[in-house]
Amino acid sequence: MRGQKPAAAGAGGQKVEILLVEDEAAIAAPLASLLRAEGWRVAVCGTVRAALAQLEDGRPDAVLVDLGLPDGDGAEVCRAARRAGDASVVILTARGDEASVVRGLEQGADDYVTKPFRSRELISRLRAVQRRRSPAADRLGSLQIDRQAAQVRREGRLLPLTAQEYRLLMVFAAHPGQLLERGRLLQALWDQGGSFVNDNTLTVTVKRLREKIDGPGAPRIATVRGMGYRLEVEEDA
């Protein structure tokens, strides 16, 4: 779909466009059929080990991964997908399992869908993250995002974002126009040692991020009083 990438082996030796990592056959089989009906070539794995082998064999355009796998944590697949290339990564997770969602997002996932999910919603979310991760669309208003280097530029000028500010911006970028509650953002700002970031730190980080990204055509972080924040992006930026 994008560029000249090594082929990942799939049915009939064709390049795999979507790697589905799900150990429950009752979910994996119909979901794989749905994705194929949408025109994608799909490979299905039920374990972390099989998924890692598939990622070594080639580079899919997107990875759908359940975090609760029989031989380990699906977050390992998220990390491997990020190392392997620019695949979109969407987590499939049990409803209410917020800690798992945060863990997956911190390991490089672009979005998540809770089980049970509606098929059309999943397809829509998958297409959305693929658009956002495509080279031509890896922008946020007037900002250009280099995910491999973890850098953000505007008109060629590098913005001096801290690790926390960059991480927060990536969470917003994965959910443009959506209300993100403060509790969810707090968990997304855990540092690498697992220390929890307090509410005041979130407020300060949002303020500094606003100041650094501010400029013509830049996205706006709007405050939803008493709830959280929403990233607003100009349509014609």
Residue pairs with C-beta under 8 A, 6 or more apart in sequence:
1 17
1 61
2 61
2 86
2 134
2 135
3 135
5 58
5 59
5 85
6 58
6 59
7 13
7 14
7 15
7 16
7 58
8 15
8 16
8 19
8 43
8 54
8 55
8 57
8 58
8 59
8 60
9 16
9 43
9 54
9 57
9 58
10 16
10 41
10 42
10 43
11 41
11 42
11 43
14 41
15 41
15 58
16 41
16 42
16 43
16 54
16 58
16 60
17 40
17 41
17 42
17 60
17 61
17 62
18 35
18 40
18 41
18 42
18 43
18 60
18 61
18 62
18 63
18 64
18 126
19 42
19 43
19 45
19 51
19 54
19 55
19 60
19 62
19 63
19 64
19 65
19 81
19 87
20 28
20 31
20 32
20 35
20 42
20 43
20 44
20 45
20 64
21 44
21 45
21 46
21 48
21 50
21 51
21 63
21 64
21 65
21 66
21 69
21 74
21 77
22 28
22 31
22 44
22 46
22 64
22 65
22 66
22 92
23 46
23 47
23 66
23 69
23 70
24 66
25 46
27 66
27 92
27 115
28 44
28 46
29 44
31 64
31 119
31 122
32 42
32 44
34 119
34 123
35 42
35 123
36 42
38 123
43 54
43 60
45 51
45 54
46 69
46 70
47 69
47 70
47 71
47 72
48 69
48 71
48 72
48 73
48 74
48 76
48 77
49 71
49 72
51 63
51 65
51 77
51 80
52 76
52 77
52 80
54 60
55 63
55 77
55 80
55 81
55 84
56 84
59 84
59 85
59 87
60 87
61 87
61 88
61 130
62 87
62 88
62 89
62 90
62 126
62 129
62 130
63 77
63 78
63 81
63 87
63 88
63 89
63 90
64 90
64 92
64 122
64 126
65 74
65 77
65 78
65 81
65 89
65 90
65 91
65 92
65 104
65 109
66 74
66 91
66 92
66 93
67 73
67 74
67 75
67 91
67 92
67 93
67 97
67 100
67 103
67 104
68 74
68 93
68 94
68 100
69 77
73 103
74 91
74 104
75 103
75 104
75 107
76 107
78 89
78 91
78 104
78 107
78 108
78 109
79 107
79 108
81 87
81 89
81 108
82 89
82 107
82 108
86 133
86 135
86 147
86 148
87 133
88 110
88 126
88 129
88 130
88 132
88 133
89 104
89 108
89 109
89 110
89 129
90 109
90 110
90 111
90 112
90 113
90 122
90 125
90 126
90 129
91 100
91 101
91 104
91 105
91 109
91 111
91 112
91 113
92 112
92 113
92 115
92 117
93 100
93 101
93 104
93 112
93 113
93 114
93 115
94 100
94 114
94 115
95 114
95 115
95 116
96 114
97 114
98 184
98 187
99 187
101 112
102 184
102 187
102 188
102 190
104 112
105 112
105 171
105 174
105 188
106 167
106 188
106 190
110 129
110 132
110 133
110 174
111 125
111 128
111 129
111 174
111 175
113 121
113 122
113 125
129 174
131 137
132 138
132 173
132 174
133 147
138 144
138 145
138 146
138 147
139 145
139 237
140 169
140 173
140 176
140 219
140 231
140 233
141 217
141 218
141 219
141 233
141 234
141 237
142 154
142 155
142 215
142 216
142 217
142 218
142 237
143 152
143 153
143 154
143 159
143 213
143 218
143 219
144 152
144 153
144 154
145 151
145 152
145 173
146 152
146 153
147 170
150 166
151 158
151 159
151 161
152 158
152 159
152 161
152 166
152 169
152 213
153 159
154 213
154 215
154 218
159 212
159 213
160 212
161 169
161 209
161 212
162 208
164 189
164 191
164 197
164 201
164 205
165 205
165 208
165 209
165 212
167 188
167 189
168 185
168 188
168 189
168 205
168 206
168 209
169 209
169 213
171 180
171 185
171 188
172 180
172 219
172 221
172 229
172 231
173 231
175 231
176 219
176 231
176 232
176 233
177 230
177 231
177 232
177 233
178 230
178 231
179 224
179 227
179 228
179 229
179 230
180 228
180 229
180 230
180 231
181 227
181 228
182 199
182 202
182 227
182 228
182 229
184 228
185 202
185 228
185 229
186 196
186 197
186 198
186 199
186 202
187 196
189 197
189 201
189 202
189 205
190 196
190 197
191 197
197 205
206 221
206 229
209 221
210 220
210 221
213 219
217 234
217 237
218 237
219 231
219 232
219 233
219 234
219 237
220 231
220 232
220 233
221 229
221 230
221 231
221 232
222 229
222 230
222 231
222 232
223 229
224 230
